[in-house]
Amino acid sequence: MIGMATKEYIRKLYYSQGISIKGIERKTGHSRQYVRKVIREEVPTIPKYNSTKAKHRPVMGPFLETITTWLKEDADRPRKQRHTAIRIYERLVEEFGFRGCDSTVRHCVRTIKQKLGIENQEVFIPLDFELGSHAQCDWGYADIILQGRQQTVSLFLLKLSGSRNTFLTALPSEKQEAFLEGHQRAFQYLGGVPRTIVYDNLKTAVTKVLKGKNRIEQETFSAFKAHYLFEADFCNVGKANEKGQAEGDVGYYRRRLLVPLPEVDSLEELNQLILQGLAKHRETRLVPHTDQTIEEVFNQEKEYLQPFSDLYHIVLGFVPLPIPPT
């Protein structure tokens, strides 16, 4: 019996590398009749996903009580969705018209945290990649207020390693249907497909971890890859830092976009808020080691992405999220 890995290989030779049917016959040993059959056949359908007396501080003085209140309230919030100094600075500017600098806020926050006995920090390593060649994928989670009740949702993240353009969407779970729908939303958002995506050894993608980088992939995931014609690269066991951009970004966007906890009536409303935040971020954030914004570099990178076909999400019954204008 011919496995999905062989079929995926044949489809990539034909669609990605442009090798003729005769050439594939010579390369694989399979008959031309079989090669034509694999090229023509539909990719197996994937199950539809149902989205189940202190120093005088002339600048900071009026805001000390507010900052202290926010930090105290964080004690009852998820650890990964508490205020950072930069998030407090942003809220002061947006909500109170604060006109001081961020360094003043950082110093003030550090002082208040010391009094309250609070401390934290984190780091990531920037890497350089050829445009369109790589993306990194990761899961995270966040708490939200949904219809008046606090609950946890899963966050699917896919980040282009070149431009750093990032897609984030909230889903009710991390099951395989959600995993694949997250990819489809990301490809639709980016307008294309990177050639290689880096993953942890997720059970939704990997059936068995072999020696080195070899993996036996979950068959439905292999079928999904065969349709979109991208490669999967899996981190070594216990080495999630090999996709350090994505690892750092889940927490980064959770703090930037989901603090304080958003109050929404649906996941669709939440995801629209996330998309608006992502648009603002890519217009203002510079790509490391350049003087260009993420938006400017992405406008170059999208020309190198593989074409994205809308056909597959129609088969699945997936309705793409509307993308707000930039």
Contacts in CASP RR format, 6 or more apart in sequence:
PFRMAT RR
TARGET T0000
AUTHOR 0000-0000-0000
METHOD contacts of the structure
MODEL  1
MIGMATKEYIRKLYYSQGISIKGIERKTGHSRQYVRKVIREEVPTIPKYN
STKAKHRPVMGPFLETITTWLKEDADRPRKQRHTAIRIYERLVEEFGFRG
CDSTVRHCVRTIKQKLGIENQEVFIPLDFELGSHAQCDWGYADIILQGRQ
QTVSLFLLKLSGSRNTFLTALPSEKQEAFLEGHQRAFQYLGGVPRTIVYD
NLKTAVTKVLKGKNRIEQETFSAFKAHYLFEADFCNVGKANEKGQAEGDV
GYYRRRLLVPLPEVDSLEELNQLILQGLAKHRETRLVPHTDQTIEEVFNQ
EKEYLQPFSDLYHIVLGFVPLPIPPT
2 30 0 8 1.000
2 34 0 8 1.000
4 217 0 8 1.000
4 219 0 8 1.000
4 222 0 8 1.000
4 223 0 8 1.000
4 226 0 8 1.000
5 217 0 8 1.000
5 222 0 8 1.000
6 28 0 8 1.000
6 30 0 8 1.000
7 38 0 8 1.000
7 41 0 8 1.000
7 226 0 8 1.000
8 222 0 8 1.000
8 223 0 8 1.000
8 225 0 8 1.000
8 226 0 8 1.000
9 28 0 8 1.000
10 24 0 8 1.000
10 28 0 8 1.000
10 30 0 8 1.000
10 35 0 8 1.000
10 38 0 8 1.000
10 39 0 8 1.000
11 38 0 8 1.000
11 39 0 8 1.000
11 226 0 8 1.000
11 229 0 8 1.000
12 226 0 8 1.000
12 229 0 8 1.000
13 19 0 8 1.000
13 24 0 8 1.000
13 27 0 8 1.000
13 28 0 8 1.000
14 21 0 8 1.000
14 24 0 8 1.000
14 35 0 8 1.000
14 39 0 8 1.000
15 39 0 8 1.000
15 229 0 8 1.000
16 229 0 8 1.000
16 306 0 8 1.000
19 27 0 8 1.000
21 32 0 8 1.000
21 35 0 8 1.000
21 36 0 8 1.000
21 39 0 8 1.000
22 32 0 8 1.000
24 30 0 8 1.000
24 35 0 8 1.000
25 31 0 8 1.000
25 32 0 8 1.000
25 35 0 8 1.000
28 35 0 8 1.000
43 223 0 8 1.000
43 224 0 8 1.000
43 226 0 8 1.000
43 227 0 8 1.000
43 312 0 8 1.000
44 220 0 8 1.000
44 223 0 8 1.000
45 315 0 8 1.000
45 316 0 8 1.000
46 176 0 8 1.000
46 177 0 8 1.000
46 180 0 8 1.000
46 220 0 8 1.000
46 223 0 8 1.000
46 224 0 8 1.000
46 316 0 8 1.000
47 176 0 8 1.000
47 177 0 8 1.000
48 177 0 8 1.000
48 316 0 8 1.000
48 317 0 8 1.000
48 318 0 8 1.000
49 175 0 8 1.000
49 177 0 8 1.000
49 178 0 8 1.000
49 180 0 8 1.000
49 181 0 8 1.000
49 316 0 8 1.000
49 318 0 8 1.000
50 177 0 8 1.000
51 171 0 8 1.000
51 172 0 8 1.000
51 181 0 8 1.000
51 267 0 8 1.000
52 172 0 8 1.000
52 173 0 8 1.000
54 64 0 8 1.000
57 64 0 8 1.000
57 108 0 8 1.000
59 99 0 8 1.000
59 100 0 8 1.000
59 104 0 8 1.000
60 67 0 8 1.000
60 104 0 8 1.000
60 105 0 8 1.000
60 108 0 8 1.000
63 92 0 8 1.000
63 96 0 8 1.000
63 98 0 8 1.000
63 108 0 8 1.000
64 108 0 8 1.000
64 112 0 8 1.000
66 92 0 8 1.000
66 96 0 8 1.000
67 88 0 8 1.000
67 92 0 8 1.000
67 105 0 8 1.000
67 108 0 8 1.000
67 109 0 8 1.000
67 112 0 8 1.000
68 112 0 8 1.000
68 116 0 8 1.000
70 83 0 8 1.000
70 88 0 8 1.000
70 91 0 8 1.000
70 260 0 8 1.000
71 83 0 8 1.000
71 109 0 8 1.000
71 112 0 8 1.000
71 113 0 8 1.000
71 116 0 8 1.000
71 118 0 8 1.000
72 116 0 8 1.000
73 260 0 8 1.000
74 82 0 8 1.000
74 83 0 8 1.000
74 118 0 8 1.000
77 143 0 8 1.000
77 260 0 8 1.000
77 261 0 8 1.000
78 142 0 8 1.000
78 143 0 8 1.000
80 142 0 8 1.000
80 251 0 8 1.000
80 254 0 8 1.000
80 255 0 8 1.000
81 142 0 8 1.000
81 143 0 8 1.000
81 254 0 8 1.000
81 255 0 8 1.000
81 258 0 8 1.000
81 259 0 8 1.000
81 261 0 8 1.000
82 120 0 8 1.000
82 255 0 8 1.000
82 259 0 8 1.000
83 91 0 8 1.000
83 109 0 8 1.000
83 255 0 8 1.000
83 259 0 8 1.000
84 120 0 8 1.000
84 255 0 8 1.000
85 102 0 8 1.000
85 105 0 8 1.000
85 106 0 8 1.000
85 109 0 8 1.000
85 110 0 8 1.000
86 102 0 8 1.000
86 106 0 8 1.000
87 255 0 8 1.000
87 256 0 8 1.000
87 259 0 8 1.000
88 105 0 8 1.000
88 109 0 8 1.000
89 98 0 8 1.000
89 102 0 8 1.000
89 105 0 8 1.000
89 106 0 8 1.000
90 256 0 8 1.000
92 98 0 8 1.000
92 105 0 8 1.000
98 105 0 8 1.000
113 119 0 8 1.000
122 248 0 8 1.000
124 244 0 8 1.000
124 245 0 8 1.000
124 247 0 8 1.000
124 248 0 8 1.000
125 241 0 8 1.000
125 244 0 8 1.000
126 245 0 8 1.000
126 288 0 8 1.000
126 289 0 8 1.000
127 161 0 8 1.000
127 244 0 8 1.000
127 245 0 8 1.000
128 162 0 8 1.000
128 289 0 8 1.000
129 161 0 8 1.000
129 162 0 8 1.000
130 162 0 8 1.000
130 304 0 8 1.000
131 162 0 8 1.000
131 163 0 8 1.000
131 297 0 8 1.000
131 300 0 8 1.000
131 301 0 8 1.000
131 304 0 8 1.000
132 160 0 8 1.000
132 162 0 8 1.000
132 194 0 8 1.000
132 195 0 8 1.000
132 301 0 8 1.000
132 304 0 8 1.000
132 305 0 8 1.000
133 161 0 8 1.000
133 162 0 8 1.000
133 194 0 8 1.000
133 195 0 8 1.000
133 196 0 8 1.000
133 304 0 8 1.000
134 160 0 8 1.000
134 161 0 8 1.000
134 162 0 8 1.000
134 194 0 8 1.000
134 195 0 8 1.000
134 196 0 8 1.000
134 197 0 8 1.000
134 198 0 8 1.000
135 158 0 8 1.000
135 159 0 8 1.000
135 160 0 8 1.000
135 161 0 8 1.000
135 194 0 8 1.000
135 196 0 8 1.000
135 197 0 8 1.000
135 198 0 8 1.000
136 158 0 8 1.000
136 159 0 8 1.000
136 161 0 8 1.000
136 197 0 8 1.000
136 198 0 8 1.000
136 243 0 8 1.000
136 244 0 8 1.000
136 245 0 8 1.000
136 246 0 8 1.000
137 156 0 8 1.000
137 157 0 8 1.000
137 158 0 8 1.000
137 159 0 8 1.000
137 183 0 8 1.000
137 197 0 8 1.000
137 198 0 8 1.000
137 199 0 8 1.000
137 243 0 8 1.000
137 246 0 8 1.000
138 157 0 8 1.000
138 200 0 8 1.000
138 243 0 8 1.000
138 246 0 8 1.000
138 247 0 8 1.000
138 249 0 8 1.000
138 250 0 8 1.000
139 154 0 8 1.000
139 155 0 8 1.000
139 156 0 8 1.000
139 157 0 8 1.000
139 174 0 8 1.000
139 202 0 8 1.000
139 250 0 8 1.000
140 154 0 8 1.000
140 155 0 8 1.000
140 156 0 8 1.000
140 157 0 8 1.000
140 250 0 8 1.000
140 251 0 8 1.000
140 254 0 8 1.000
141 152 0 8 1.000
141 153 0 8 1.000
141 154 0 8 1.000
141 155 0 8 1.000
142 152 0 8 1.000
142 153 0 8 1.000
142 155 0 8 1.000
142 170 0 8 1.000
142 254 0 8 1.000
142 258 0 8 1.000
143 150 0 8 1.000
143 151 0 8 1.000
143 152 0 8 1.000
143 153 0 8 1.000
143 261 0 8 1.000
144 150 0 8 1.000
144 151 0 8 1.000
144 152 0 8 1.000
144 153 0 8 1.000
144 170 0 8 1.000
144 258 0 8 1.000
144 261 0 8 1.000
144 262 0 8 1.000
144 263 0 8 1.000
144 264 0 8 1.000
144 270 0 8 1.000
145 261 0 8 1.000
145 262 0 8 1.000
145 263 0 8 1.000
145 264 0 8 1.000
146 153 0 8 1.000
146 264 0 8 1.000
146 265 0 8 1.000
146 266 0 8 1.000
146 267 0 8 1.000
146 270 0 8 1.000
147 265 0 8 1.000
148 263 0 8 1.000
150 261 0 8 1.000
153 170 0 8 1.000
153 171 0 8 1.000
153 172 0 8 1.000
153 267 0 8 1.000
153 270 0 8 1.000
154 170 0 8 1.000
154 171 0 8 1.000
154 172 0 8 1.000
154 173 0 8 1.000
154 174 0 8 1.000
154 178 0 8 1.000
155 168 0 8 1.000
155 169 0 8 1.000
155 170 0 8 1.000
155 171 0 8 1.000
155 250 0 8 1.000
155 253 0 8 1.000
155 254 0 8 1.000
156 168 0 8 1.000
156 169 0 8 1.000
156 170 0 8 1.000
156 171 0 8 1.000
156 174 0 8 1.000
156 178 0 8 1.000
156 179 0 8 1.000
156 182 0 8 1.000
156 185 0 8 1.000
156 186 0 8 1.000
157 166 0 8 1.000
157 167 0 8 1.000
157 168 0 8 1.000
157 246 0 8 1.000
157 249 0 8 1.000
157 250 0 8 1.000
157 253 0 8 1.000
158 166 0 8 1.000
158 167 0 8 1.000
158 182 0 8 1.000
158 183 0 8 1.000
158 186 0 8 1.000
158 190 0 8 1.000
158 197 0 8 1.000
158 246 0 8 1.000
159 165 0 8 1.000
159 166 0 8 1.000
159 167 0 8 1.000
159 245 0 8 1.000
159 246 0 8 1.000
159 249 0 8 1.000
160 166 0 8 1.000
160 190 0 8 1.000
160 194 0 8 1.000
160 298 0 8 1.000
160 301 0 8 1.000
161 194 0 8 1.000
161 245 0 8 1.000
162 287 0 8 1.000
162 297 0 8 1.000
162 301 0 8 1.000
163 287 0 8 1.000
163 294 0 8 1.000
163 297 0 8 1.000
163 298 0 8 1.000
163 300 0 8 1.000
163 301 0 8 1.000
164 245 0 8 1.000
164 285 0 8 1.000
164 287 0 8 1.000
164 288 0 8 1.000
164 294 0 8 1.000
164 297 0 8 1.000
165 190 0 8 1.000
165 282 0 8 1.000
165 294 0 8 1.000
165 295 0 8 1.000
165 297 0 8 1.000
165 298 0 8 1.000
165 301 0 8 1.000
166 249 0 8 1.000
166 253 0 8 1.000
166 278 0 8 1.000
166 281 0 8 1.000
166 282 0 8 1.000
167 185 0 8 1.000
167 186 0 8 1.000
167 189 0 8 1.000
167 190 0 8 1.000
167 278 0 8 1.000
168 253 0 8 1.000
168 257 0 8 1.000
168 274 0 8 1.000
168 278 0 8 1.000
169 182 0 8 1.000
169 185 0 8 1.000
169 186 0 8 1.000
169 271 0 8 1.000
169 274 0 8 1.000
169 321 0 8 1.000
170 267 0 8 1.000
170 270 0 8 1.000
170 271 0 8 1.000
170 274 0 8 1.000
171 178 0 8 1.000
171 181 0 8 1.000
171 182 0 8 1.000
171 267 0 8 1.000
172 178 0 8 1.000
172 267 0 8 1.000
174 204 0 8 1.000
175 204 0 8 1.000
176 204 0 8 1.000
176 218 0 8 1.000
176 220 0 8 1.000
176 221 0 8 1.000
179 202 0 8 1.000
179 204 0 8 1.000
179 205 0 8 1.000
180 220 0 8 1.000
180 221 0 8 1.000
180 224 0 8 1.000
180 316 0 8 1.000
181 316 0 8 1.000
181 318 0 8 1.000
183 224 0 8 1.000
183 228 0 8 1.000
184 312 0 8 1.000
184 313 0 8 1.000
184 316 0 8 1.000
184 318 0 8 1.000
184 320 0 8 1.000
185 318 0 8 1.000
185 320 0 8 1.000
185 321 0 8 1.000
187 193 0 8 1.000
187 228 0 8 1.000
187 308 0 8 1.000
188 308 0 8 1.000
188 310 0 8 1.000
188 313 0 8 1.000
188 320 0 8 1.000
188 321 0 8 1.000
188 323 0 8 1.000
189 275 0 8 1.000
189 321 0 8 1.000
189 323 0 8 1.000
190 302 0 8 1.000
190 305 0 8 1.000
190 308 0 8 1.000
191 302 0 8 1.000
191 305 0 8 1.000
191 308 0 8 1.000
192 302 0 8 1.000
192 305 0 8 1.000
192 306 0 8 1.000
192 307 0 8 1.000
192 308 0 8 1.000
193 228 0 8 1.000
193 229 0 8 1.000
193 230 0 8 1.000
193 305 0 8 1.000
193 306 0 8 1.000
193 307 0 8 1.000
193 308 0 8 1.000
194 230 0 8 1.000
194 305 0 8 1.000
194 306 0 8 1.000
195 230 0 8 1.000
195 231 0 8 1.000
195 306 0 8 1.000
196 230 0 8 1.000
196 231 0 8 1.000
196 232 0 8 1.000
196 233 0 8 1.000
197 230 0 8 1.000
197 231 0 8 1.000
197 232 0 8 1.000
197 233 0 8 1.000
198 233 0 8 1.000
198 234 0 8 1.000
198 235 0 8 1.000
198 242 0 8 1.000
198 243 0 8 1.000
198 246 0 8 1.000
199 205 0 8 1.000
199 232 0 8 1.000
199 233 0 8 1.000
199 234 0 8 1.000
199 235 0 8 1.000
199 243 0 8 1.000
200 234 0 8 1.000
200 235 0 8 1.000
200 240 0 8 1.000
200 243 0 8 1.000
201 209 0 8 1.000
201 215 0 8 1.000
201 234 0 8 1.000
201 235 0 8 1.000
201 237 0 8 1.000
203 218 0 8 1.000
204 218 0 8 1.000
204 221 0 8 1.000
205 217 0 8 1.000
205 218 0 8 1.000
205 221 0 8 1.000
205 232 0 8 1.000
205 234 0 8 1.000
206 215 0 8 1.000
206 216 0 8 1.000
206 217 0 8 1.000
206 218 0 8 1.000
206 234 0 8 1.000
207 215 0 8 1.000
207 216 0 8 1.000
207 217 0 8 1.000
207 218 0 8 1.000
207 219 0 8 1.000
208 215 0 8 1.000
208 216 0 8 1.000
209 215 0 8 1.000
209 234 0 8 1.000
209 237 0 8 1.000
210 216 0 8 1.000
212 236 0 8 1.000
213 233 0 8 1.000
213 234 0 8 1.000
213 236 0 8 1.000
215 232 0 8 1.000
215 234 0 8 1.000
217 225 0 8 1.000
217 232 0 8 1.000
221 232 0 8 1.000
225 231 0 8 1.000
225 232 0 8 1.000
227 309 0 8 1.000
227 312 0 8 1.000
228 306 0 8 1.000
228 308 0 8 1.000
228 309 0 8 1.000
228 312 0 8 1.000
229 306 0 8 1.000
230 306 0 8 1.000
235 242 0 8 1.000
235 243 0 8 1.000
236 242 0 8 1.000
240 247 0 8 1.000
241 247 0 8 1.000
253 274 0 8 1.000
253 278 0 8 1.000
253 281 0 8 1.000
256 277 0 8 1.000
256 281 0 8 1.000
257 273 0 8 1.000
257 274 0 8 1.000
257 277 0 8 1.000
257 278 0 8 1.000
262 270 0 8 1.000
262 273 0 8 1.000
264 270 0 8 1.000
264 273 0 8 1.000
268 321 0 8 1.000
271 321 0 8 1.000
272 321 0 8 1.000
272 322 0 8 1.000
272 324 0 8 1.000
275 321 0 8 1.000
275 323 0 8 1.000
275 324 0 8 1.000
276 324 0 8 1.000
279 324 0 8 1.000
279 326 0 8 1.000
281 294 0 8 1.000
282 293 0 8 1.000
282 294 0 8 1.000
282 295 0 8 1.000
282 298 0 8 1.000
282 326 0 8 1.000
283 293 0 8 1.000
283 294 0 8 1.000
283 295 0 8 1.000
283 326 0 8 1.000
284 293 0 8 1.000
285 293 0 8 1.000
285 294 0 8 1.000
286 292 0 8 1.000
286 293 0 8 1.000
286 294 0 8 1.000
287 293 0 8 1.000
287 294 0 8 1.000
287 297 0 8 1.000
290 297 0 8 1.000
295 326 0 8 1.000
310 320 0 8 1.000
313 319 0 8 1.000
313 320 0 8 1.000
END
